[in-house]
Structure formats: C-alpha cells, structure tokens
Amino acid sequence: MENRNSRPVLFLTELIIAILIFALSMGICGALFARSFAASTESTNLNNAVFQAESAAEAFHSYDELSVLAERLGGAASGNNAINVYYDKAWAPIEAIEDARFIMSMSISENGVVAKADISVYGNAGLITELNTSKNTLLKTGKAGVNNSIGGAGGAGSVNNSGGADGGAGAESGGGAR
C-alpha cells in the first residue's frame, strides 16, 4: 500500500521541480530579450544621430547663410550663430521643443578666413554624438587652398583635403564619428 501512495507524490514533486526550472529559464530569457531590445534601440539612435550630424556638416559646407542652413536642416536659427533642430522618436524634424525626443545643436563661429561648426546631438540620456567641422570662407572666391577637416569626438576620425589654388592633389583618411 505504501508503494501506491508514494508514486503520485514523486510525480508531483518532479512536476513542481520541472515547472520551477522552466520558470527560471523564462525569467533569464526575458531579461536577455529586454537587454537586447535596449541595445538595439541605443544602436539605432546612435546611427540616426551620426547620420543627422554628418548631414548637418555637409549642409554647413554647402550653405553660407545661417537662415538658409537652418531651413535646409529643418530647424530654427537663433541670434547667436546657432541652429537647433528638434526631432521626434522617428527622427523626423519637428517645430515644438515639447514633443522633441532628440535635439541637434549647431554652433557656428568665424574668425575671418575659417568658419567652424560644432554639432552635438542629444537624447533623453544626454549627449549621443558630436561632430566638429570647419571650412575656408575664401574658398568660394578662389583666393585660398582647401583645408577642411571633419572629426568625431576626441578626434575619432578625420577627413583632410588639401590642395592649392592650382588644384593640387588632396589626401583623405577616413574614420568614424562617435
């Protein structure tokens, strides 16, 4: 009689242990999926921030007027040679700062011959990426050679184009922005 009563107890004990192991495995997998989703979102935001900063740097090299540059970027120019562009969660430019999830800030300074732009992209957690670029303002008149540099934070990457007024050869070395 004792043998018959111990079988259901053993079966239930094994079943409870199997359920506990399965629940523990699900908890670990759930945590891993949550971490991978957060890493994927962070990576997507970094890629979009770098793309927007590089686009702003290229627009800076193409346009001389601050108002035209601000319009091209989809932002607003402020009186202190700065442009702010606000983005929603899908990285589409928006006008209202209240709805912004990301902000790109470009501050421009000139010292006569060289114009510099410091571009920073911020998210909810702070700085995502920054990019510094400069251009020769005499280039359009053809009076000087080219010496443009684009580099990421801490000099992570740079592009240097050098050439004289006679159209000399340039050198280029690539890297990435942080």
Secondary structure, DSSP 4 states (H G I P E B T S, - for coil): -HHHHHHHHHHHHHHHHHHHHHHHHHHHHHHHHHHHHHHHHHHHHHHHHHHHHHHHHHHHHH---HHHHHHHHTSEEETTTEEEEEE-TTS-EES-GGG-SEEEEEEEEE-SSEEEEEEEEEETTEEEEEEEEEEETTGGGT-S-EEEEEEEGGG--EEEEEE-TT------------
